[in-house]
Amino acid sequence: MTDETYHKCMTCRLCRHSGDVWECVPDGRATEPASSCGRYRPGCCEACASYSDGKCSLTGNEVYDLDVCQFYDPSCPV
C-alpha cells in the first residue's frame, strides 16, 4: 500500500508552516501541505533539520548535503 503523503510538502523538511500558512523556504514561496516540488529529496541531509554547515548534529559527523541518512525512515512523518 502506498503512503499518500509521500513526496508532499507535509513530509519535506524544506517546508515550514505556522497554522494554515505553508512556505517553501528555499524558493521563498507559499505552498500547501499536499503540494510537491523538485526539491523533495527523501532522506538526504540537505532536507534534514539536523544538518548544518556540512555537519550532522545527531552524529557529529561531517556529511555531504546530498548524502542519504542512515536514520531516515520514510514511514515517519516529519
PDB file with one MODEL, atoms N, CA, C and O in Angstrom:
MODEL        1
ATOM      1  N   MET A   1       0.841  -1.181   0.000  1.00  0.00           N
ATOM      2  CA  MET A   1       0.000   0.000   0.000  1.00  0.00           C
ATOM      3  C   MET A   1       0.886   1.244   0.000  1.00  0.00           C
ATOM      4  O   MET A   1       1.853   1.310   0.759  1.00  0.00           O
ATOM      5  N   THR A   2       0.573   2.220  -0.833  1.00  0.00           N
ATOM      6  CA  THR A   2       1.357   3.430  -0.971  1.00  0.00           C
ATOM      7  C   THR A   2       0.949   4.475   0.057  1.00  0.00           C
ATOM      8  O   THR A   2      -0.237   4.664   0.330  1.00  0.00           O
ATOM      9  N   ASP A   3       1.942   5.153   0.623  1.00  0.00           N
ATOM     10  CA  ASP A   3       1.686   6.230   1.572  1.00  0.00           C
ATOM     11  C   ASP A   3       1.254   7.467   0.786  1.00  0.00           C
ATOM     12  O   ASP A   3       1.998   7.951  -0.067  1.00  0.00           O
ATOM     13  N   GLU A   4       0.073   7.972   1.066  1.00  0.00           N
ATOM     14  CA  GLU A   4      -0.462   9.118   0.311  1.00  0.00           C
ATOM     15  C   GLU A   4       0.297  10.408   0.568  1.00  0.00           C
ATOM     16  O   GLU A   4       0.197  11.338  -0.232  1.00  0.00           O
ATOM     17  N   THR A   5       1.059  10.499   1.663  1.00  0.00           N
ATOM     18  CA  THR A   5       1.805  11.719   1.961  1.00  0.00           C
ATOM     19  C   THR A   5       3.168  11.739   1.289  1.00  0.00           C
ATOM     20  O   THR A   5       3.857  12.759   1.320  1.00  0.00           O
ATOM     21  N   TYR A   6       3.568  10.623   0.680  1.00  0.00           N
ATOM     22  CA  TYR A   6       4.890  10.551   0.048  1.00  0.00           C
ATOM     23  C   TYR A   6       5.056  11.621  -1.018  1.00  0.00           C
ATOM     24  O   TYR A   6       4.174  11.841  -1.848  1.00  0.00           O
ATOM     25  N   HIS A   7       6.197  12.274  -0.976  1.00  0.00           N
ATOM     26  CA  HIS A   7       6.554  13.303  -1.962  1.00  0.00           C
ATOM     27  C   HIS A   7       5.683  14.562  -1.844  1.00  0.00           C
ATOM     28  O   HIS A   7       5.505  15.286  -2.824  1.00  0.00           O
ATOM     29  N   LYS A   8       5.147  14.819  -0.660  1.00  0.00           N
ATOM     30  CA  LYS A   8       4.314  16.009  -0.452  1.00  0.00           C
ATOM     31  C   LYS A   8       5.045  16.985   0.471  1.00  0.00           C
ATOM     32  O   LYS A   8       5.922  16.591   1.240  1.00  0.00           O
ATOM     33  N   CYS A   9       4.674  18.258   0.383  1.00  0.00           N
ATOM     34  CA  CYS A   9       5.295  19.283   1.220  1.00  0.00           C
ATOM     35  C   CYS A   9       5.164  18.971   2.709  1.00  0.00           C
ATOM     36  O   CYS A   9       6.027  19.353   3.500  1.00  0.00           O
ATOM     37  N   MET A  10       4.106  18.288   3.091  1.00  0.00           N
ATOM     38  CA  MET A  10       3.908  17.977   4.509  1.00  0.00           C
ATOM     39  C   MET A  10       4.976  17.039   5.062  1.00  0.00           C
ATOM     40  O   MET A  10       5.120  16.910   6.277  1.00  0.00           O
ATOM     41  N   THR A  11       5.736  16.373   4.163  1.00  0.00           N
ATOM     42  CA  THR A  11       6.804  15.489   4.624  1.00  0.00           C
ATOM     43  C   THR A  11       8.182  16.032   4.273  1.00  0.00           C
ATOM     44  O   THR A  11       9.181  15.331   4.433  1.00  0.00           O
ATOM     45  N   CYS A  12       8.248  17.261   3.801  1.00  0.00           N
ATOM     46  CA  CYS A  12       9.514  17.857   3.372  1.00  0.00           C
ATOM     47  C   CYS A  12      10.055  18.789   4.450  1.00  0.00           C
ATOM     48  O   CYS A  12       9.344  19.676   4.923  1.00  0.00           O
ATOM     49  N   ARG A  13      11.310  18.588   4.837  1.00  0.00           N
ATOM     50  CA  ARG A  13      11.910  19.439   5.868  1.00  0.00           C
ATOM     51  C   ARG A  13      12.290  20.805   5.328  1.00  0.00           C
ATOM     52  O   ARG A  13      12.712  21.668   6.098  1.00  0.00           O
ATOM     53  N   LEU A  14      12.155  21.026   4.038  1.00  0.00           N
ATOM     54  CA  LEU A  14      12.428  22.335   3.464  1.00  0.00           C
ATOM     55  C   LEU A  14      11.192  23.223   3.503  1.00  0.00           C
ATOM     56  O   LEU A  14      11.263  24.397   3.137  1.00  0.00           O
ATOM     57  N   CYS A  15      10.067  22.681   3.938  1.00  0.00           N
ATOM     58  CA  CYS A  15       8.830  23.458   4.067  1.00  0.00           C
ATOM     59  C   CYS A  15       8.582  23.776   5.536  1.00  0.00           C
ATOM     60  O   CYS A  15       8.778  22.926   6.404  1.00  0.00           O
ATOM     61  N   ARG A  16       8.155  24.989   5.806  1.00  0.00           N
ATOM     62  CA  ARG A  16       7.833  25.406   7.173  1.00  0.00           C
ATOM     63  C   ARG A  16       6.373  25.829   7.203  1.00  0.00           C
ATOM     64  O   ARG A  16       5.836  26.309   6.204  1.00  0.00           O
ATOM     65  N   HIS A  17       5.738  25.650   8.348  1.00  0.00           N
ATOM     66  CA  HIS A  17       4.351  26.094   8.424  1.00  0.00           C
ATOM     67  C   HIS A  17       4.017  26.608   9.810  1.00  0.00           C
ATOM     68  O   HIS A  17       4.613  26.213  10.812  1.00  0.00           O
ATOM     69  N   SER A  18       3.054  27.495   9.831  1.00  0.00           N
ATOM     70  CA  SER A  18       2.502  28.030  11.071  1.00  0.00           C
ATOM     71  C   SER A  18       0.999  28.076  10.864  1.00  0.00           C
ATOM     72  O   SER A  18       0.495  28.913  10.115  1.00  0.00           O
ATOM     73  N   GLY A  19       0.282  27.176  11.528  1.00  0.00           N
ATOM     74  CA  GLY A  19      -1.157  27.078  11.298  1.00  0.00           C
ATOM     75  C   GLY A  19      -1.426  26.619   9.880  1.00  0.00           C
ATOM     76  O   GLY A  19      -0.936  25.574   9.453  1.00  0.00           O
ATOM     77  N   ASP A  20      -2.207  27.406   9.148  1.00  0.00           N
ATOM     78  CA  ASP A  20      -2.554  27.058   7.767  1.00  0.00           C
ATOM     79  C   ASP A  20      -1.606  27.671   6.733  1.00  0.00           C
ATOM     80  O   ASP A  20      -1.786  27.455   5.534  1.00  0.00           O
ATOM     81  N   VAL A  21      -0.608  28.426   7.173  1.00  0.00           N
ATOM     82  CA  VAL A  21       0.313  29.090   6.249  1.00  0.00           C
ATOM     83  C   VAL A  21       1.558  28.221   6.062  1.00  0.00           C
ATOM     84  O   VAL A  21       2.287  27.948   7.016  1.00  0.00           O
ATOM     85  N   TRP A  22       1.788  27.789   4.818  1.00  0.00           N
ATOM     86  CA  TRP A  22       2.931  26.943   4.473  1.00  0.00           C
ATOM     87  C   TRP A  22       3.863  27.707   3.550  1.00  0.00           C
ATOM     88  O   TRP A  22       3.416  28.469   2.693  1.00  0.00           O
ATOM     89  N   GLU A  23       5.181  27.494   3.733  1.00  0.00           N
ATOM     90  CA  GLU A  23       6.162  28.177   2.899  1.00  0.00           C
ATOM     91  C   GLU A  23       7.292  27.228   2.536  1.00  0.00           C
ATOM     92  O   GLU A  23       7.803  26.493   3.380  1.00  0.00           O
ATOM     93  N   CYS A  24       7.673  27.257   1.258  1.00  0.00           N
ATOM     94  CA  CYS A  24       8.852  26.530   0.787  1.00  0.00           C
ATOM     95  C   CYS A  24      10.037  27.458   1.047  1.00  0.00           C
ATOM     96  O   CYS A  24      10.175  28.479   0.373  1.00  0.00           O
ATOM     97  N   VAL A  25      10.883  27.123   2.001  1.00  0.00           N
ATOM     98  CA  VAL A  25      11.949  28.025   2.432  1.00  0.00           C
ATOM     99  C   VAL A  25      12.950  28.334   1.315  1.00  0.00           C
ATOM    100  O   VAL A  25      13.227  29.511   1.083  1.00  0.00           O
ATOM    101  N   PRO A  26      13.510  27.336   0.607  1.00  0.00           N
ATOM    102  CA  PRO A  26      14.492  27.675  -0.440  1.00  0.00           C
ATOM    103  C   PRO A  26      13.910  28.522  -1.573  1.00  0.00           C
ATOM    104  O   PRO A  26      14.602  29.384  -2.115  1.00  0.00           O
ATOM    105  N   ASP A  27      12.662  28.288  -1.932  1.00  0.00           N
ATOM    106  CA  ASP A  27      12.035  29.052  -3.020  1.00  0.00           C
ATOM    107  C   ASP A  27      11.408  30.342  -2.534  1.00  0.00           C
ATOM    108  O   ASP A  27      11.129  31.228  -3.341  1.00  0.00           O
ATOM    109  N   GLY A  28      11.177  30.473  -1.223  1.00  0.00           N
ATOM    110  CA  GLY A  28      10.544  31.668  -0.676  1.00  0.00           C
ATOM    111  C   GLY A  28       9.141  31.874  -1.213  1.00  0.00           C
ATOM    112  O   GLY A  28       8.716  33.002  -1.462  1.00  0.00           O
ATOM    113  N   ARG A  29       8.425  30.770  -1.387  1.00  0.00           N
ATOM    114  CA  ARG A  29       7.071  30.884  -1.943  1.00  0.00           C
ATOM    115  C   ARG A  29       6.063  30.158  -1.069  1.00  0.00           C
ATOM    116  O   ARG A  29       6.400  29.219  -0.348  1.00  0.00           O
ATOM    117  N   ALA A  30       4.841  30.606  -1.148  1.00  0.00           N
ATOM    118  CA  ALA A  30       3.758  29.938  -0.423  1.00  0.00           C
ATOM    119  C   ALA A  30       3.488  28.589  -1.075  1.00  0.00           C
ATOM    120  O   ALA A  30       3.604  28.437  -2.291  1.00  0.00           O
ATOM    121  N   THR A  31       3.133  27.631  -0.262  1.00  0.00           N
ATOM    122  CA  THR A  31       2.806  26.306  -0.773  1.00  0.00           C
ATOM    123  C   THR A  31       1.668  25.725   0.057  1.00  0.00           C
ATOM    124  O   THR A  31       1.108  26.407   0.914  1.00  0.00           O
ATOM    125  N   GLU A  32       1.332  24.478  -0.196  1.00  0.00           N
ATOM    126  CA  GLU A  32       0.255  23.805   0.528  1.00  0.00           C
ATOM    127  C   GLU A  32       0.742  22.437   0.967  1.00  0.00           C
ATOM    128  O   GLU A  32       1.651  21.886   0.346  1.00  0.00           O
ATOM    129  N   PRO A  33       0.159  21.869   2.029  1.00  0.00           N
ATOM    130  CA  PRO A  33       0.636  20.578   2.538  1.00  0.00           C
ATOM    131  C   PRO A  33       0.648  19.453   1.502  1.00  0.00           C
ATOM    132  O   PRO A  33       1.527  18.592   1.534  1.00  0.00           O
ATOM    133  N   ALA A  34      -0.314  19.456   0.593  1.00  0.00           N
ATOM    134  CA  ALA A  34      -0.397  18.373  -0.386  1.00  0.00           C
ATOM    135  C   ALA A  34       0.360  18.685  -1.675  1.00  0.00           C
ATOM    136  O   ALA A  34       0.345  17.885  -2.611  1.00  0.00           O
ATOM    137  N   SER A  35       1.023  19.845  -1.729  1.00  0.00           N
ATOM    138  CA  SER A  35       1.818  20.198  -2.910  1.00  0.00           C
ATOM    139  C   SER A  35       3.124  19.422  -2.905  1.00  0.00           C
ATOM    140  O   SER A  35       3.471  18.777  -1.915  1.00  0.00           O
ATOM    141  N   SER A  36       3.839  19.486  -4.007  1.00  0.00           N
ATOM    142  CA  SER A  36       5.138  18.849  -4.108  1.00  0.00           C
ATOM    143  C   SER A  36       6.021  19.673  -5.029  1.00  0.00           C
ATOM    144  O   SER A  36       5.533  20.525  -5.771  1.00  0.00           O
ATOM    145  N   CYS A  37       7.338  19.412  -4.978  1.00  0.00           N
ATOM    146  CA  CYS A  37       8.233  20.146  -5.874  1.00  0.00           C
ATOM    147  C   CYS A  37       9.480  19.326  -6.138  1.00  0.00           C
ATOM    148  O   CYS A  37       9.691  18.288  -5.510  1.00  0.00           O
ATOM    149  N   GLY A  38      10.305  19.786  -7.065  1.00  0.00           N
ATOM    150  CA  GLY A  38      11.518  19.077  -7.453  1.00  0.00           C
ATOM    151  C   GLY A  38      12.596  19.087  -6.396  1.00  0.00           C
ATOM    152  O   GLY A  38      13.578  18.353  -6.516  1.00  0.00           O
ATOM    153  N   ARG A  39      12.444  19.896  -5.365  1.00  0.00           N
ATOM    154  CA  ARG A  39      13.444  19.950  -4.298  1.00  0.00           C
ATOM    155  C   ARG A  39      13.292  18.795  -3.310  1.00  0.00           C
ATOM    156  O   ARG A  39      14.160  18.590  -2.461  1.00  0.00           O
ATOM    157  N   TYR A  40      12.208  18.046  -3.412  1.00  0.00           N
ATOM    158  CA  TYR A  40      11.965  16.956  -2.468  1.00  0.00           C
ATOM    159  C   TYR A  40      12.989  15.851  -2.675  1.00  0.00           C
ATOM    160  O   TYR A  40      13.020  15.213  -3.727  1.00  0.00           O
ATOM    161  N   ARG A  41      13.820  15.631  -1.678  1.00  0.00           N
ATOM    162  CA  ARG A  41      14.830  14.578  -1.743  1.00  0.00           C
ATOM    163  C   ARG A  41      14.733  13.761  -0.464  1.00  0.00           C
ATOM    164  O   ARG A  41      15.390  14.097   0.521  1.00  0.00           O
ATOM    165  N   PRO A  42      13.952  12.720  -0.447  1.00  0.00           N
ATOM    166  CA  PRO A  42      13.726  11.981   0.792  1.00  0.00           C
ATOM    167  C   PRO A  42      15.007  11.425   1.403  1.00  0.00           C
ATOM    168  O   PRO A  42      15.799  10.758   0.739  1.00  0.00           O
ATOM    169  N   GLY A  43      15.184  11.719   2.676  1.00  0.00           N
ATOM    170  CA  GLY A  43      16.303  11.161   3.412  1.00  0.00           C
ATOM    171  C   GLY A  43      17.632  11.857   3.245  1.00  0.00           C
ATOM    172  O   GLY A  43      18.601  11.482   3.906  1.00  0.00           O
ATOM    173  N   CYS A  44      17.716  12.877   2.370  1.00  0.00           N
ATOM    174  CA  CYS A  44      19.020  13.495   2.159  1.00  0.00           C
ATOM    175  C   CYS A  44      19.306  14.535   3.238  1.00  0.00           C
ATOM    176  O   CYS A  44      18.392  15.152   3.786  1.00  0.00           O
ATOM    177  N   CYS A  45      20.571  14.714   3.526  1.00  0.00           N
ATOM    178  CA  CYS A  45      20.986  15.621   4.591  1.00  0.00           C
ATOM    179  C   CYS A  45      20.531  17.055   4.338  1.00  0.00           C
ATOM    180  O   CYS A  45      20.175  17.764   5.279  1.00  0.00           O
ATOM    181  N   GLU A  46      20.538  17.486   3.091  1.00  0.00           N
ATOM    182  CA  GLU A  46      20.113  18.839   2.751  1.00  0.00           C
ATOM    183  C   GLU A  46      18.696  19.123   3.242  1.00  0.00           C
ATOM    184  O   GLU A  46      18.382  20.257   3.604  1.00  0.00           O
ATOM    185  N   ALA A  47      17.843  18.108   3.257  1.00  0.00           N
ATOM    186  CA  ALA A  47      16.448  18.280   3.639  1.00  0.00           C
ATOM    187  C   ALA A  47      16.203  17.957   5.109  1.00  0.00           C
ATOM    188  O   ALA A  47      15.054  17.807   5.527  1.00  0.00           O
ATOM    189  N   CYS A  48      17.283  17.849   5.905  1.00  0.00           N
ATOM    190  CA  CYS A  48      17.137  17.446   7.304  1.00  0.00           C
ATOM    191  C   CYS A  48      17.401  18.617   8.246  1.00  0.00           C
ATOM    192  O   CYS A  48      18.346  19.379   8.044  1.00  0.00           O
ATOM    193  N   ALA A  49      16.577  18.757   9.259  1.00  0.00           N
ATOM    194  CA  ALA A  49      16.729  19.844  10.233  1.00  0.00           C
ATOM    195  C   ALA A  49      17.988  19.661  11.089  1.00  0.00           C
ATOM    196  O   ALA A  49      18.432  20.614  11.731  1.00  0.00           O
ATOM    197  N   SER A  50      18.567  18.468  11.110  1.00  0.00           N
ATOM    198  CA  SER A  50      19.770  18.216  11.906  1.00  0.00           C
ATOM    199  C   SER A  50      21.053  18.498  11.129  1.00  0.00           C
ATOM    200  O   SER A  50      22.147  18.334  11.669  1.00  0.00           O
ATOM    201  N   TYR A  51      20.936  18.917   9.881  1.00  0.00           N
ATOM    202  CA  TYR A  51      22.104  19.212   9.046  1.00  0.00           C
ATOM    203  C   TYR A  51      22.387  20.708   9.064  1.00  0.00           C
ATOM    204  O   TYR A  51      21.489  21.518   8.833  1.00  0.00           O
ATOM    205  N   SER A  52      23.637  21.071   9.339  1.00  0.00           N
ATOM    206  CA  SER A  52      24.011  22.481   9.338  1.00  0.00           C
ATOM    207  C   SER A  52      25.489  22.629   9.001  1.00  0.00           C
ATOM    208  O   SER A  52      26.348  22.042   9.658  1.00  0.00           O
ATOM    209  N   ASP A  53      25.772  23.414   7.981  1.00  0.00           N
ATOM    210  CA  ASP A  53      27.153  23.720   7.581  1.00  0.00           C
ATOM    211  C   ASP A  53      28.035  22.485   7.435  1.00  0.00           C
ATOM    212  O   ASP A  53      29.168  22.464   7.914  1.00  0.00           O
ATOM    213  N   GLY A  54      27.511  21.457   6.771  1.00  0.00           N
ATOM    214  CA  GLY A  54      28.303  20.263   6.491  1.00  0.00           C
ATOM    215  C   GLY A  54      28.443  19.294   7.642  1.00  0.00           C
ATOM    216  O   GLY A  54      29.247  18.364   7.582  1.00  0.00           O
ATOM    217  N   LYS A  55      27.663  19.505   8.696  1.00  0.00           N
ATOM    218  CA  LYS A  55      27.774  18.641   9.870  1.00  0.00           C
ATOM    219  C   LYS A  55      26.402  18.158  10.318  1.00  0.00           C
ATOM    220  O   LYS A  55      25.418  18.895  10.256  1.00  0.00           O
ATOM    221  N   CYS A  56      26.351  16.897  10.774  1.00  0.00           N
ATOM    222  CA  CYS A  56      25.124  16.321  11.303  1.00  0.00           C
ATOM    223  C   CYS A  56      25.127  16.502  12.823  1.00  0.00           C
ATOM    224  O   CYS A  56      26.037  16.029  13.503  1.00  0.00           O
ATOM    225  N   SER A  57      24.117  17.182  13.351  1.00  0.00           N
ATOM    226  CA  SER A  57      24.075  17.410  14.804  1.00  0.00           C
ATOM    227  C   SER A  57      23.673  16.145  15.571  1.00  0.00           C
ATOM    228  O   SER A  57      23.870  16.071  16.784  1.00  0.00           O
ATOM    229  N   LEU A  58      23.112  15.154  14.876  1.00  0.00           N
ATOM    230  CA  LEU A  58      22.757  13.896  15.541  1.00  0.00           C
ATOM    231  C   LEU A  58      23.990  13.033  15.811  1.00  0.00           C
ATOM    232  O   LEU A  58      24.130  12.447  16.885  1.00  0.00           O
ATOM    233  N   THR A  59      24.880  12.963  14.818  1.00  0.00           N
ATOM    234  CA  THR A  59      26.051  12.094  14.936  1.00  0.00           C
ATOM    235  C   THR A  59      27.344  12.862  15.185  1.00  0.00           C
ATOM    236  O   THR A  59      28.320  12.296  15.677  1.00  0.00           O
ATOM    237  N   GLY A  60      27.352  14.153  14.845  1.00  0.00           N
ATOM    238  CA  GLY A  60      28.570  14.948  14.943  1.00  0.00           C
ATOM    239  C   GLY A  60      29.498  14.752  13.759  1.00  0.00           C
ATOM    240  O   GLY A  60      30.580  15.337  13.725  1.00  0.00           O
ATOM    241  N   ASN A  61      29.098  13.939  12.784  1.00  0.00           N
ATOM    242  CA  ASN A  61      29.936  13.637  11.624  1.00  0.00           C
ATOM    243  C   ASN A  61      29.832  14.715  10.552  1.00  0.00           C
ATOM    244  O   ASN A  61      28.805  15.378  10.411  1.00  0.00           O
ATOM    245  N   GLU A  62      30.919  14.874   9.798  1.00  0.00           N
ATOM    246  CA  GLU A  62      30.901  15.713   8.604  1.00  0.00           C
ATOM    247  C   GLU A  62      30.128  14.937   7.532  1.00  0.00           C
ATOM    248  O   GLU A  62      30.384  13.751   7.321  1.00  0.00           O
ATOM    249  N   VAL A  63      29.190  15.598   6.859  1.00  0.00           N
ATOM    250  CA  VAL A  63      28.398  14.935   5.820  1.00  0.00           C
ATOM    251  C   VAL A  63      28.252  15.848   4.616  1.00  0.00           C
ATOM    252  O   VAL A  63      28.338  17.071   4.726  1.00  0.00           O
ATOM    253  N   TYR A  64      28.029  15.231   3.467  1.00  0.00           N
ATOM    254  CA  TYR A  64      27.761  15.957   2.231  1.00  0.00           C
ATOM    255  C   TYR A  64      26.263  16.211   2.171  1.00  0.00           C
ATOM    256  O   TYR A  64      25.479  15.352   2.573  1.00  0.00           O
ATOM    257  N   ASP A  65      25.848  17.375   1.677  1.00  0.00           N
ATOM    258  CA  ASP A  65      24.424  17.738   1.716  1.00  0.00           C
ATOM    259  C   ASP A  65      23.518  16.786   0.950  1.00  0.00           C
ATOM    260  O   ASP A  65      22.325  16.726   1.248  1.00  0.00           O
ATOM    261  N   LEU A  66      24.028  16.041  -0.023  1.00  0.00           N
ATOM    262  CA  LEU A  66      23.185  15.098  -0.764  1.00  0.00           C
ATOM    263  C   LEU A  66      23.332  13.659  -0.278  1.00  0.00           C
ATOM    264  O   LEU A  66      22.769  12.743  -0.878  1.00  0.00           O
ATOM    265  N   ASP A  67      24.088  13.449   0.812  1.00  0.00           N
ATOM    266  CA  ASP A  67      24.140  12.115   1.423  1.00  0.00           C
ATOM    267  C   ASP A  67      22.745  11.729   1.911  1.00  0.00           C
ATOM    268  O   ASP A  67      21.944  12.595   2.262  1.00  0.00           O
ATOM    269  N   VAL A  68      22.460  10.437   1.931  1.00  0.00           N
ATOM    270  CA  VAL A  68      21.194   9.956   2.469  1.00  0.00           C
ATOM    271  C   VAL A  68      21.460   9.379   3.852  1.00  0.00           C
ATOM    272  O   VAL A  68      22.350   8.548   4.030  1.00  0.00           O
ATOM    273  N   CYS A  69      20.682   9.828   4.824  1.00  0.00           N
ATOM    274  CA  CYS A  69      20.906   9.479   6.223  1.00  0.00           C
ATOM    275  C   CYS A  69      20.543   8.034   6.518  1.00  0.00           C
ATOM    276  O   CYS A  69      19.544   7.511   6.024  1.00  0.00           O
ATOM    277  N   GLN A  70      21.378   7.400   7.335  1.00  0.00           N
ATOM    278  CA  GLN A  70      21.102   6.017   7.740  1.00  0.00           C
ATOM    279  C   GLN A  70      19.902   5.933   8.678  1.00  0.00           C
ATOM    280  O   GLN A  70      19.320   4.860   8.840  1.00  0.00           O
ATOM    281  N   PHE A  71      19.528   7.046   9.293  1.00  0.00           N
ATOM    282  CA  PHE A  71      18.399   7.058  10.219  1.00  0.00           C
ATOM    283  C   PHE A  71      17.076   7.390   9.534  1.00  0.00           C
ATOM    284  O   PHE A  71      16.026   7.387  10.177  1.00  0.00           O
ATOM    285  N   TYR A  72      17.124   7.676   8.228  1.00  0.00           N
ATOM    286  CA  TYR A  72      15.906   8.071   7.508  1.00  0.00           C
ATOM    287  C   TYR A  72      14.880   6.946   7.493  1.00  0.00           C
ATOM    288  O   TYR A  72      15.182   5.817   7.106  1.00  0.00           O
ATOM    289  N   ASP A  73      13.670   7.269   7.918  1.00  0.00           N
ATOM    290  CA  ASP A  73      12.577   6.304   7.912  1.00  0.00           C
ATOM    291  C   ASP A  73      11.402   6.933   7.151  1.00  0.00           C
ATOM    292  O   ASP A  73      10.731   7.813   7.691  1.00  0.00           O
ATOM    293  N   PRO A  74      11.142   6.506   5.926  1.00  0.00           N
ATOM    294  CA  PRO A  74      10.076   7.140   5.122  1.00  0.00           C
ATOM    295  C   PRO A  74       8.691   6.969   5.708  1.00  0.00           C
ATOM    296  O   PRO A  74       7.764   7.656   5.279  1.00  0.00           O
ATOM    297  N   SER A  75       8.516   6.085   6.666  1.00  0.00           N
ATOM    298  CA  SER A  75       7.195   5.892   7.235  1.00  0.00           C
ATOM    299  C   SER A  75       6.913   6.887   8.368  1.00  0.00           C
ATOM    300  O   SER A  75       5.777   6.995   8.828  1.00  0.00           O
ATOM    301  N   CYS A  76       7.931   7.603   8.810  1.00  0.00           N
ATOM    302  CA  CYS A  76       7.750   8.561   9.906  1.00  0.00           C
ATOM    303  C   CYS A  76       7.452   9.956   9.371  1.00  0.00           C
ATOM    304  O   CYS A  76       8.151  10.441   8.482  1.00  0.00           O
ATOM    305  N   PRO A  77       6.420  10.603   9.905  1.00  0.00           N
ATOM    306  CA  PRO A  77       6.164  11.982   9.500  1.00  0.00           C
ATOM    307  C   PRO A  77       7.234  12.886  10.100  1.00  0.00           C
ATOM    308  O   PRO A  77       7.831  12.563  11.127  1.00  0.00           O
ATOM    309  N   VAL A  78       7.461  13.982   9.472  1.00  0.00           N
ATOM    310  CA  VAL A  78       8.499  14.905   9.932  1.00  0.00           C
ATOM    311  C   VAL A  78       7.963  15.782  11.044  1.00  0.00           C
ATOM    312  O   VAL A  78       8.687  16.629  11.567  1.00  0.00           O
TER     313      VAL A  78
ENDMDL
END
